[in-house]
Amino acid sequence: MTVDTDCRQALREAADAARYAPSIHNTQPWKWTVHPDRLELHAVTDRQLAVQDPDAHMLLMSCGAALHHARVALAAAGFQTRVERPAGDPLAVIYPEKQGEPDRAAVELFEQLKARHTDRRTVGDTPLAPDVLGELVTATEQEGARLHLVGKDQLIDLAVIVERAQQTESSDDRLVKETAEWVGGERADGTGIPDANLPAGLPLTTVAERDFGREGTLAVGEGHDTAATYGVIYGTGDERDEWLRAGEALNSLWVAATAHGAGLLPLSGPVEVGYTRHELRRIIGDLGAPYLVVRLGALNPAGVQPSQTPRLPVDQVIDEVAS
């Protein structure tokens, strides 16, 4: 196709929108290259959690979430796109193929991208309705992954799996040190999780949140997780493209939850530890490869809301090629 100035600007804006995608410990392990006719997504291994994520699974999921952000931004600008996923570098290439009037649904979805955030407080007291949960399952499947909703009869098993993963990771001094480099403080460098986004103590929940080893300034509240729904995102295997698609599915799920006034809290620990990931396979009936545990629930309206996590400046995550 002949690419005009409007298309180039749309590619720039899509890359900029992707800066706000979720990532493991807010590492933002991606970089975009804007070409006149395409947008390339690259992994930045300098921002990989080498101890916690040696196989780069969470890095790939983070990049997949950024890829979904960019795709939604282009759709909201009226572009139909084609995505190629090469075997090497880059991870993915987005080609705009046709421009028309922006689709209203895509524009609304883009607005939810901007509203999406991570809330580590306990969820509200009202469970998500069955029809809403059905839409969240569909949103995950539309991006090539599956979502297993954990039943009440599996909840204690999941809680034990999450606790064992936390115990294993907390006993690894190298991992504890690495986490401390990314979590806490004011985060003036544009990455990581600041104190304002961390609870001032671990909430008293059946399924424990990740213990980052430090307390933040966000009020925990008095709630529990009795109204929460837990899920496991899973797929067919462990190839690079499957983890990338899992990230796209996570973002699609997260945005759909946001549209229903619900929050999503990712729990990656059980997937990062080999034996607990094996136990997660049992939770999903041994139907595939687990990618992530998520907590879903109505957003808690009480008290001070979590602030937006910091973002790297544009020149660190976006390059532009003139021709």
LINJOLIN-V939103 format. One record per helix or strand of 3 or more residues. SS is the DSSP state (A for helix, B for strand). FROM is the first residue (numbers start at 1). TO is the last residue. If there is no record, write none. Layout:
ss:SS from:FROM to:TO
ss:SS from:FROM to:TO
This chain:
ss:A from:5 to:20
ss:A from:24 to:26
ss:B from:30 to:34
ss:B from:39 to:43
ss:A from:45 to:47
ss:A from:57 to:76
ss:B from:79 to:84
ss:B from:92 to:99
ss:A from:104 to:115
ss:A from:130 to:141
ss:B from:146 to:149
ss:A from:152 to:170
ss:A from:173 to:182
ss:A from:195 to:197
ss:B from:229 to:235
ss:A from:240 to:259
ss:B from:262 to:267
ss:A from:269 to:272
ss:A from:274 to:283
ss:B from:289 to:298
ss:A from:314 to:317
ss:B from:318 to:320
